[in-house]
Amino acid sequence: MKLNHYLAFLSLLSFFCVSAQNTQKGYLIDRNNKKTEVLFKETDFSDNTAMRYRISENGAYQSIDNNIVEYGIGNDYKFVRRNVKHDKMFTEISTLKEPTFISEELFLNVIGEGGDINLYSYSDKGRTKFFYEIKGSNEIVQFIYKRYSEDNSSQKENNYFRNQLNNILKCETLQVSDFLNLKYKKEDFLKIFEKYNQCKKQDTQVFGNKSGKKPKIKYSALVGLYQSNFAVEFSGGESEKETKTTIGFGGEAAFVFPSEKTEVFIRAEYESYSGRSRYSNHLTGTARQENNFLLESSFININAGARYNFILNNKNKIFIEGAVGINMPFDDIIYTVTYPEASGGASDIELKYKYSAKTNAYFNFGIGYTYDNKISLTLRTDTNRNLLTDDTTKFSRMGLNLKYTFN
């Protein structure tokens, strides 16, 4: 392997480094009303399925299971598990003006607590529903908002939540006009909620949901074992497919969203291939032409793509990924033509040409498994990489990647 090839590749990996992972103190309450102080792994604290906690600094991480009915982190997050009636058609534009309620146990985000009323929210398919509870009623009620189209043409809105707010927030400083232009969004609910509590001279606890894990970049090293195929389609025909076992190695930087379910990444990999693809055709009589395509080259592959993780538990997850790749060859393809004489009495006639290999694009797909956020095994396949300008190479590969993540 040439020294300048090493240097070119290492320059692509110079940004790889290690960073630390933080935890935040919080608590859990189970169905037996037992409260436990815990350390939460930084994540998107609004995503219950992404939550991981441990009892001590050296303990193993655990998931939020069905036995947990409440968790909180300082004055920024509080979630409670409650049975509520909510509109199952909330995220759709319905032909019905009125909501269609179902009863379900949900983890509700407490966004505000007052003297006699609490506010909640729940994220549903990218949209947020809001709820209220009058203390002592032991009932959480959804604020009604509905998008609908009775004639399947013009879209209308059912803004009954304004009436609900006007009915429950009774105080001399609040007028009907304070409710008329409210939007179905967190900021408007909290604004009128705090105004009500000020009127009642009650304390207001607002949970800002501003802490939690920020997006991070993780760094990994990888090695790959592949079955690489090489053939050339040219004016004389198509050469035989040559299959070789090849090895690649490199690194990856991935931008991980707070929930750790979605990542976007860039991956740099060094590989080399040495193989010869042949094609023989008869000319006249016993004369024949031997065509040989020799590919002895190193490559740098740059892949940029996205990955989705299916988190099974605190130690295990599977994922799928897809990427667009750029393949940069260092060396050319040598094309040799020989005309062996039928009698074998004289030396073969040999013609040699050099075809310049070009930078090319391809697609890359993979499915894999990750253990403890550190070790990953991926089955990966590349689409064809065409190295030539005038003719066509059929250069593709499939194989396994072993990856180790440092942070």
KOLKEBA-444154 format. One record per residue (C-alpha): residue number from 1; x, y, z. Coordinates in nm, 2 decimals. Each point is the difference from the previous one (the first is absolute). Layout:
! KOLKEBA-444154
{r NUM, {X, Y, Z}}
...
END
This chain:
! KOLKEBA-444154
{r 1, {0.00, 0.00, 0.00}}
{r 2, {0.15, 0.33, -0.10}}
{r 3, {0.10, 0.26, 0.26}}
{r 4, {-0.19, 0.28, -0.17}}
{r 5, {-0.31, -0.21, 0.00}}
{r 6, {0.03, -0.03, 0.38}}
{r 7, {0.05, 0.37, 0.04}}
{r 8, {-0.29, 0.09, -0.23}}
{r 9, {-0.23, -0.23, 0.20}}
{r 10, {0.12, 0.10, 0.34}}
{r 11, {-0.07, 0.36, -0.08}}
{r 12, {-0.37, -0.09, -0.05}}
{r 13, {-0.01, -0.15, 0.35}}
{r 14, {0.19, 0.28, 0.19}}
{r 15, {-0.33, 0.13, 0.15}}
{r 16, {-0.08, -0.32, 0.19}}
{r 17, {0.02, 0.04, 0.38}}
{r 18, {-0.16, -0.10, 0.33}}
{r 19, {-0.26, 0.18, 0.21}}
{r 20, {-0.16, -0.07, 0.34}}
{r 21, {-0.36, -0.09, 0.08}}
{r 22, {-0.20, 0.17, 0.27}}
{r 23, {-0.28, -0.09, 0.24}}
{r 24, {-0.26, 0.21, 0.18}}
{r 25, {-0.15, -0.07, 0.34}}
{r 26, {-0.37, -0.07, 0.02}}
{r 27, {-0.26, -0.23, 0.16}}
{r 28, {-0.24, -0.28, -0.08}}
{r 29, {-0.32, -0.11, 0.16}}
{r 30, {-0.14, -0.35, -0.06}}
{r 31, {-0.35, -0.14, 0.03}}
{r 32, {0.05, -0.07, 0.37}}
{r 33, {0.07, 0.37, 0.05}}
{r 34, {0.37, -0.06, 0.08}}
{r 35, {0.22, 0.29, -0.09}}
{r 36, {0.36, -0.07, -0.11}}
{r 37, {0.28, 0.25, -0.07}}
{r 38, {0.17, -0.09, -0.32}}
{r 39, {0.25, 0.13, -0.26}}
{r 40, {-0.14, 0.04, -0.35}}
{r 41, {0.21, -0.04, -0.30}}
{r 42, {-0.02, 0.31, -0.21}}
{r 43, {-0.24, -0.04, -0.28}}
{r 44, {-0.32, 0.16, -0.13}}
{r 45, {-0.18, 0.00, 0.34}}
{r 46, {-0.34, 0.05, -0.18}}
{r 47, {0.04, -0.34, -0.17}}
{r 48, {-0.09, -0.26, 0.26}}
{r 49, {0.12, -0.29, -0.22}}
{r 50, {0.34, 0.16, -0.02}}
{r 51, {0.04, 0.05, 0.38}}
{r 52, {0.28, -0.20, 0.18}}
{r 53, {0.08, 0.02, 0.37}}
{r 54, {0.22, -0.16, 0.26}}
{r 55, {-0.01, -0.01, 0.38}}
{r 56, {0.37, 0.08, 0.05}}
{r 57, {0.30, 0.13, -0.19}}
{r 58, {0.12, -0.35, -0.07}}
{r 59, {-0.34, -0.16, -0.05}}
{r 60, {-0.14, -0.14, -0.33}}
{r 61, {-0.24, 0.21, -0.19}}
{r 62, {-0.37, -0.10, 0.00}}
{r 63, {-0.30, 0.10, -0.21}}
{r 64, {-0.32, 0.17, 0.11}}
{r 65, {-0.23, -0.30, 0.03}}
{r 66, {-0.38, -0.04, 0.06}}
{r 67, {0.06, 0.00, 0.38}}
{r 68, {0.11, 0.37, 0.00}}
{r 69, {-0.29, 0.25, 0.03}}
{r 70, {0.20, 0.32, 0.04}}
{r 71, {0.35, 0.14, -0.06}}
{r 72, {0.15, 0.34, 0.04}}
{r 73, {0.32, 0.19, -0.05}}
{r 74, {0.04, 0.31, 0.21}}
{r 75, {-0.25, 0.28, -0.08}}
{r 76, {0.03, -0.06, -0.37}}
{r 77, {-0.18, -0.33, -0.07}}
{r 78, {-0.28, -0.19, 0.16}}
{r 79, {-0.20, -0.29, -0.16}}
{r 80, {-0.29, -0.19, 0.15}}
{r 81, {-0.17, -0.32, -0.13}}
{r 82, {-0.38, 0.05, 0.01}}
{r 83, {-0.31, -0.15, -0.17}}
{r 84, {-0.16, 0.27, -0.22}}
{r 85, {-0.25, 0.04, -0.27}}
{r 86, {0.16, 0.15, -0.31}}
{r 87, {-0.09, 0.07, -0.36}}
{r 88, {0.14, -0.29, -0.21}}
{r 89, {-0.06, 0.21, -0.32}}
{r 90, {0.19, 0.30, 0.12}}
{r 91, {0.28, -0.02, -0.25}}
{r 92, {-0.23, -0.04, -0.30}}
{r 93, {-0.24, 0.23, -0.18}}
{r 94, {-0.33, -0.16, 0.07}}
{r 95, {-0.35, 0.04, -0.15}}
{r 96, {-0.13, 0.02, 0.36}}
{r 97, {0.01, 0.32, 0.20}}
{r 98, {-0.02, -0.18, 0.33}}
{r 99, {0.29, -0.20, 0.14}}
{r 100, {0.00, -0.38, 0.00}}
{r 101, {0.11, -0.10, 0.35}}
{r 102, {0.18, -0.32, 0.11}}
{r 103, {0.11, -0.09, 0.36}}
{r 104, {0.37, -0.07, 0.03}}
{r 105, {0.28, 0.01, 0.25}}
{r 106, {0.25, 0.26, -0.11}}
{r 107, {0.32, 0.16, 0.14}}
{r 108, {-0.10, 0.37, 0.02}}
{r 109, {0.25, 0.28, 0.01}}
{r 110, {-0.08, 0.24, 0.29}}
{r 111, {0.05, 0.34, -0.14}}
{r 112, {-0.15, 0.21, 0.28}}
{r 113, {-0.12, -0.04, 0.36}}
{r 114, {-0.21, 0.26, 0.18}}
{r 115, {-0.20, 0.03, 0.31}}
{r 116, {-0.31, -0.17, -0.13}}
{r 117, {0.07, -0.10, -0.36}}
{r 118, {0.28, -0.19, -0.18}}
{r 119, {0.08, 0.00, -0.37}}
{r 120, {0.13, -0.30, -0.20}}
{r 121, {0.12, -0.07, -0.35}}
{r 122, {0.04, -0.31, -0.21}}
{r 123, {0.19, -0.04, -0.33}}
{r 124, {-0.19, -0.20, -0.26}}
{r 125, {0.16, -0.06, -0.35}}
{r 126, {0.17, 0.33, 0.00}}
{r 127, {-0.29, 0.20, 0.14}}
{r 128, {-0.07, 0.10, 0.36}}
{r 129, {-0.33, -0.05, 0.20}}
{r 130, {-0.06, 0.20, 0.31}}
{r 131, {-0.19, -0.10, 0.32}}
{r 132, {-0.11, 0.15, 0.33}}
{r 133, {-0.08, -0.14, 0.34}}
{r 134, {-0.20, 0.19, 0.27}}
{r 135, {0.16, -0.12, 0.32}}
{r 136, {-0.22, -0.23, 0.20}}
{r 137, {-0.20, -0.11, -0.30}}
{r 138, {0.24, -0.29, -0.08}}
{r 139, {-0.08, 0.05, -0.37}}
{r 140, {0.22, 0.12, -0.28}}
{r 141, {-0.19, 0.16, -0.29}}
{r 142, {0.12, 0.07, -0.34}}
{r 143, {-0.02, 0.35, -0.14}}
{r 144, {-0.20, -0.03, -0.32}}
{r 145, {0.15, 0.11, -0.33}}
{r 146, {-0.10, -0.16, -0.32}}
{r 147, {0.08, 0.05, -0.37}}
{r 148, {-0.29, -0.12, -0.22}}
{r 149, {-0.15, 0.03, -0.34}}
{r 150, {-0.37, -0.08, -0.02}}
{r 151, {-0.03, 0.03, -0.38}}
{r 152, {0.36, -0.14, -0.07}}
{r 153, {0.10, 0.34, -0.14}}
{r 154, {0.04, 0.30, 0.24}}
{r 155, {0.18, -0.07, 0.33}}
{r 156, {-0.15, 0.12, 0.32}}
{r 157, {0.11, 0.00, 0.37}}
{r 158, {-0.18, -0.09, 0.31}}
{r 159, {0.15, 0.23, 0.27}}
{r 160, {-0.21, -0.11, 0.29}}
{r 161, {0.31, 0.01, 0.22}}
{r 162, {-0.05, 0.37, 0.03}}
{r 163, {-0.35, -0.06, 0.16}}
{r 164, {0.15, -0.26, 0.23}}
{r 165, {0.27, 0.25, 0.12}}
{r 166, {-0.26, 0.27, 0.05}}
{r 167, {-0.21, -0.24, 0.21}}
{r 168, {0.28, -0.12, 0.23}}
{r 169, {0.21, 0.31, 0.04}}
{r 170, {-0.25, 0.23, 0.18}}
{r 171, {0.15, 0.31, 0.15}}
{r 172, {-0.09, 0.37, 0.00}}
{r 173, {0.30, 0.11, -0.21}}
{r 174, {-0.07, -0.24, -0.28}}
{r 175, {-0.25, 0.10, -0.27}}
{r 176, {-0.15, -0.19, -0.29}}
{r 177, {0.23, 0.20, -0.23}}
{r 178, {0.30, -0.17, 0.16}}
{r 179, {-0.10, -0.33, -0.14}}
{r 180, {-0.13, 0.09, -0.35}}
{r 181, {0.34, 0.00, -0.18}}
{r 182, {0.18, -0.28, 0.18}}
{r 183, {0.18, -0.25, -0.21}}
{r 184, {0.02, -0.37, 0.07}}
{r 185, {0.36, 0.01, 0.11}}
{r 186, {0.20, -0.03, 0.32}}
{r 187, {0.10, 0.37, 0.02}}
{r 188, {-0.36, 0.12, -0.01}}
{r 189, {-0.12, -0.26, 0.25}}
{r 190, {0.28, 0.10, 0.25}}
{r 191, {-0.06, 0.37, -0.05}}
{r 192, {-0.37, -0.01, 0.09}}
{r 193, {0.08, -0.26, 0.28}}
{r 194, {0.25, 0.23, 0.16}}
{r 195, {-0.23, 0.30, -0.03}}
{r 196, {-0.27, -0.20, 0.18}}
{r 197, {0.23, -0.10, 0.28}}
{r 198, {0.12, 0.36, 0.04}}
{r 199, {-0.37, 0.11, 0.03}}
{r 200, {-0.06, -0.28, 0.26}}
{r 201, {0.33, 0.09, 0.18}}
{r 202, {0.11, -0.36, -0.04}}
{r 203, {0.35, -0.13, -0.07}}
{r 204, {0.07, -0.13, -0.35}}
{r 205, {0.25, -0.28, -0.08}}
{r 206, {0.09, -0.01, -0.37}}
{r 207, {0.20, -0.29, -0.13}}
{r 208, {0.21, 0.15, -0.28}}
{r 209, {0.12, -0.32, -0.16}}
{r 210, {0.32, 0.17, -0.10}}
{r 211, {0.27, -0.23, 0.15}}
{r 212, {0.07, -0.35, -0.12}}
{r 213, {0.24, -0.13, -0.25}}
{r 214, {0.11, 0.21, -0.29}}
{r 215, {0.09, -0.15, -0.33}}
{r 216, {0.35, -0.14, 0.01}}
{r 217, {0.26, -0.14, -0.24}}
{r 218, {0.13, -0.35, 0.07}}
{r 219, {0.32, -0.14, -0.15}}
{r 220, {0.07, -0.35, -0.11}}
{r 221, {0.27, -0.22, -0.16}}
{r 222, {-0.10, -0.28, -0.23}}
{r 223, {0.14, -0.29, -0.20}}
{r 224, {-0.18, -0.18, -0.28}}
{r 225, {0.03, -0.34, -0.17}}
{r 226, {-0.15, -0.01, -0.35}}
{r 227, {-0.06, -0.21, -0.30}}
{r 228, {0.08, 0.24, -0.29}}
{r 229, {-0.10, -0.07, -0.36}}
{r 230, {0.17, 0.15, -0.30}}
{r 231, {-0.09, -0.03, -0.37}}
{r 232, {0.02, 0.23, -0.31}}
{r 233, {-0.26, 0.05, -0.27}}
{r 234, {0.17, 0.13, -0.31}}
{r 235, {-0.04, 0.00, -0.38}}
{r 236, {0.11, -0.36, -0.03}}
{r 237, {-0.23, -0.14, 0.26}}
{r 238, {0.00, -0.05, 0.37}}
{r 239, {0.28, -0.15, 0.20}}
{r 240, {-0.04, -0.27, 0.26}}
{r 241, {-0.08, 0.11, 0.35}}
{r 242, {0.30, -0.02, 0.23}}
{r 243, {-0.08, -0.03, 0.37}}
{r 244, {0.25, 0.08, 0.27}}
{r 245, {-0.01, 0.03, 0.37}}
{r 246, {0.11, 0.34, 0.10}}
{r 247, {0.05, 0.19, 0.33}}
{r 248, {-0.08, 0.37, 0.07}}
{r 249, {0.05, 0.21, 0.31}}
{r 250, {-0.09, 0.35, 0.10}}
{r 251, {-0.20, 0.22, 0.23}}
{r 252, {-0.34, 0.16, 0.04}}
{r 253, {-0.14, 0.32, 0.16}}
{r 254, {-0.37, -0.01, 0.07}}
{r 255, {-0.23, 0.28, 0.10}}
{r 256, {-0.24, -0.16, 0.26}}
{r 257, {-0.33, 0.16, 0.08}}
{r 258, {-0.10, 0.01, 0.37}}
{r 259, {-0.23, -0.30, -0.01}}
{r 260, {0.29, -0.21, -0.14}}
{r 261, {-0.24, -0.15, -0.26}}
{r 262, {0.11, 0.21, -0.30}}
{r 263, {0.35, 0.07, -0.12}}
{r 264, {0.16, 0.16, -0.30}}
{r 265, {0.36, -0.10, -0.07}}
{r 266, {0.30, 0.04, -0.22}}
{r 267, {0.23, -0.30, -0.04}}
{r 268, {0.35, -0.02, -0.15}}
{r 269, {0.15, -0.33, -0.10}}
{r 270, {0.32, -0.12, -0.16}}
{r 271, {0.00, -0.32, -0.21}}
{r 272, {0.21, -0.17, -0.26}}
{r 273, {-0.08, -0.25, -0.28}}
{r 274, {0.22, -0.22, -0.22}}
{r 275, {-0.16, -0.21, -0.26}}
{r 276, {-0.01, -0.08, -0.37}}
{r 277, {-0.32, -0.05, -0.21}}
{r 278, {0.03, -0.18, -0.33}}
{r 279, {-0.19, -0.03, -0.33}}
{r 280, {0.10, -0.23, -0.29}}
{r 281, {-0.15, 0.02, -0.35}}
{r 282, {0.08, -0.19, -0.32}}
{r 283, {0.10, 0.18, -0.31}}
{r 284, {0.05, -0.22, -0.31}}
{r 285, {0.07, -0.37, 0.00}}
{r 286, {0.19, -0.09, 0.31}}
{r 287, {0.12, 0.35, 0.07}}
{r 288, {-0.13, 0.17, 0.31}}
{r 289, {0.03, 0.33, 0.19}}
{r 290, {0.06, 0.00, 0.38}}
{r 291, {-0.12, 0.32, 0.18}}
{r 292, {0.13, 0.05, 0.35}}
{r 293, {-0.10, 0.28, 0.23}}
{r 294, {0.23, 0.05, 0.30}}
{r 295, {-0.12, 0.20, 0.30}}
{r 296, {0.26, 0.06, 0.26}}
{r 297, {-0.11, 0.31, 0.19}}
{r 298, {-0.06, 0.15, 0.34}}
{r 299, {-0.31, 0.19, 0.07}}
{r 300, {-0.14, 0.25, 0.24}}
{r 301, {-0.38, -0.02, 0.05}}
{r 302, {-0.20, 0.29, 0.15}}
{r 303, {-0.36, -0.08, 0.10}}
{r 304, {-0.25, 0.25, 0.13}}
{r 305, {-0.34, -0.13, 0.12}}
{r 306, {-0.25, -0.06, 0.27}}
{r 307, {-0.06, -0.28, 0.26}}
{r 308, {-0.31, -0.09, 0.20}}
{r 309, {0.04, -0.20, 0.32}}
{r 310, {-0.27, -0.23, 0.14}}
{r 311, {0.09, 0.00, 0.37}}
{r 312, {-0.08, -0.34, 0.15}}
{r 313, {0.12, 0.07, 0.35}}
{r 314, {0.29, 0.18, 0.18}}
{r 315, {0.26, -0.23, -0.15}}
{r 316, {-0.13, -0.10, -0.34}}
{r 317, {-0.13, 0.16, -0.31}}
{r 318, {-0.03, -0.08, -0.37}}
{r 319, {0.02, 0.26, -0.28}}
{r 320, {-0.04, 0.06, -0.37}}
{r 321, {0.19, 0.26, -0.20}}
{r 322, {0.05, 0.14, -0.34}}
{r 323, {0.27, 0.22, -0.15}}
{r 324, {0.13, 0.16, -0.32}}
{r 325, {0.36, -0.08, -0.07}}
{r 326, {0.29, 0.15, -0.18}}
{r 327, {0.27, -0.24, -0.12}}
{r 328, {0.35, 0.14, -0.08}}
{r 329, {0.24, -0.25, -0.16}}
{r 330, {0.38, 0.07, 0.01}}
{r 331, {0.11, -0.22, -0.29}}
{r 332, {-0.11, -0.08, -0.35}}
{r 333, {-0.14, -0.31, -0.18}}
{r 334, {0.26, -0.17, -0.22}}
{r 335, {-0.16, -0.16, -0.32}}
{r 336, {0.21, -0.26, -0.17}}
{r 337, {-0.08, -0.16, -0.34}}
{r 338, {0.18, -0.32, -0.11}}
{r 339, {-0.03, -0.21, -0.32}}
{r 340, {0.14, -0.34, 0.08}}
{r 341, {0.11, -0.18, -0.33}}
{r 342, {-0.19, -0.32, -0.07}}
{r 343, {0.32, -0.19, -0.06}}
{r 344, {0.17, 0.14, 0.31}}
{r 345, {0.32, 0.03, -0.20}}
{r 346, {0.07, 0.37, 0.05}}
{r 347, {-0.04, 0.25, 0.28}}
{r 348, {-0.34, 0.14, 0.07}}
{r 349, {-0.08, 0.35, -0.13}}
{r 350, {-0.09, 0.22, 0.29}}
{r 351, {-0.16, 0.35, 0.01}}
{r 352, {-0.03, 0.19, 0.33}}
{r 353, {-0.22, 0.30, 0.08}}
{r 354, {-0.05, 0.20, 0.31}}
{r 355, {-0.36, 0.12, 0.09}}
{r 356, {-0.02, 0.28, 0.24}}
{r 357, {-0.22, -0.09, 0.30}}
{r 358, {-0.24, 0.28, 0.10}}
{r 359, {-0.17, 0.12, 0.32}}
{r 360, {-0.35, -0.14, 0.01}}
{r 361, {-0.32, 0.00, 0.20}}
{r 362, {-0.20, -0.30, 0.14}}
{r 363, {-0.26, -0.09, 0.26}}
{r 364, {0.06, -0.19, 0.32}}
{r 365, {-0.25, -0.19, 0.22}}
{r 366, {0.04, -0.18, 0.33}}
{r 367, {-0.18, -0.18, 0.28}}
{r 368, {0.17, -0.07, 0.33}}
{r 369, {0.01, -0.05, 0.38}}
{r 370, {0.16, 0.21, 0.27}}
{r 371, {0.10, -0.12, 0.35}}
{r 372, {0.03, 0.24, 0.29}}
{r 373, {0.04, 0.30, -0.24}}
{r 374, {0.35, -0.11, -0.06}}
{r 375, {0.03, -0.30, -0.24}}
{r 376, {-0.19, -0.03, -0.32}}
{r 377, {-0.02, -0.26, -0.27}}
{r 378, {-0.14, 0.10, -0.33}}
{r 379, {-0.09, -0.19, -0.32}}
{r 380, {0.06, 0.25, -0.27}}
{r 381, {-0.03, 0.00, -0.38}}
{r 382, {0.11, 0.25, -0.27}}
{r 383, {-0.16, 0.06, -0.33}}
{r 384, {0.22, -0.01, -0.31}}
{r 385, {0.30, 0.24, -0.02}}
{r 386, {0.09, 0.09, -0.36}}
{r 387, {0.37, 0.09, -0.01}}
{r 388, {0.02, 0.07, -0.38}}
{r 389, {-0.12, 0.29, -0.22}}
{r 390, {-0.05, -0.17, -0.34}}
{r 391, {-0.06, -0.36, 0.11}}
{r 392, {-0.18, -0.14, 0.30}}
{r 393, {0.14, -0.18, 0.30}}
{r 394, {-0.21, -0.22, 0.22}}
{r 395, {0.17, 0.05, 0.33}}
{r 396, {-0.21, -0.07, 0.30}}
{r 397, {0.04, -0.16, 0.34}}
{r 398, {-0.19, -0.14, 0.30}}
{r 399, {0.14, -0.08, 0.34}}
{r 400, {0.01, 0.05, 0.38}}
{r 401, {0.12, 0.30, 0.19}}
{r 402, {0.12, -0.02, 0.37}}
{r 403, {-0.01, 0.34, 0.16}}
{r 404, {0.11, 0.13, 0.34}}
{r 405, {-0.14, 0.33, 0.14}}
{r 406, {0.23, 0.20, 0.23}}
{r 407, {-0.26, 0.22, 0.17}}
END
